[in-house]
Amino acid sequence: MPTASIEDERAVSPFLLGGPNALTSRIAELGSPRHYRAGDHVYRQGETSAWFHVVVSGRVRIYLHRPDGTERVLAYAEPGSSLGEAACFDGRPRHLGSIATQPSEVVTVSRDALLDAARADPELLLEITRRIAYKQRVLQLHVMIDGLPARERVTLLLGHLVEAYGEVSLDTSTRLSIRPAIDELALMVGLTRVTMSRELSKLVAEGVLLKDGRAIVVRDLPGLRRRVHAVAV
């Protein structure tokens, strides 16, 4: 049984996997918890498996390893989110890999356990279908982002992170509650570290952002939201 609560619903960024809802704990109760250290793979790209996973605590990075050796981060799985459902149910090799970015508790649920439970509670299967569909939207978002200039990619990313992690003060400024590394931000939108650093510096010079070490403060929240709206993705 999971040892941490994953019951509270909250809004998350499309760069993250969907957070917990009323069915999360019921799905997690079907599996067994495992603990991962930072840097441990939950699963590797190319594996086949009859299991999927629910994050109880910590954070897991979902990534695509490209033939040229580069890596593209597609999303982060946080408490309440699940990962690996598609390969679990279609039996094909996993097209993505996942790795814990901090100590994490992850419940592993078998395909058979979910299908058995769904005979009495069909909402469980409907929820898994909803989550798979959500991830299709995340992939579509990345396809659209790849066609945008660097400035628009960074703007869109910041807008989504504000919605997920912003600590709003008087609705005019906000500090992100996380301290992402430049490399981490760059991988999320397919940019190099140099390009991400340059675009953030421009936003600082324009008075939109304030950088305090790795902390990011949005000084002009309405201005950032107008820029996100203009990107229209």
C-alpha angles and dihedrals in degrees: 000000000000115000097206132062117254099168106105117096119221138164117261137186120264084240085068128058116255116282130234125304137174093289099047097088092045090055093045091052088066093066145053125256122241129184125225130191121222106282096027117128116236086194136342131235111263097027123125119221145167091212137085129189141230120202113227099173137356128027135285125199118220112206145168118225107211126213090248090060097254124125129224119198109216102178147331122244113218132179111314096020125110133213140189097037098130097057090041091061104032096044094224126128115280111262091200136046130217133207133180112246092192135011104301141183111215127180115219115212124190124226091236093052092054094045092049092050092045091061088070096029111033091178088077092063091044089054092052089050090051091051093050090050090050090055090053087059090050090053090049089052090056092049090053093045091055089066094054129091116254094258093056092046092053092045092051092047093051091048092054093045090052090056091050102037109013119129099204122211116193088334090275103088138017140187120216111241090218128064105217120190118241090244091054093051092047094052091053093064102029099256133129120253090247093053093047092049091049094050093048090050090053091052089050091051090050091053096246096111139029119203118208104179104297092339116105121209120187103214096182106041096167089049093051091049091052090052092049090050090051091056087058098196 
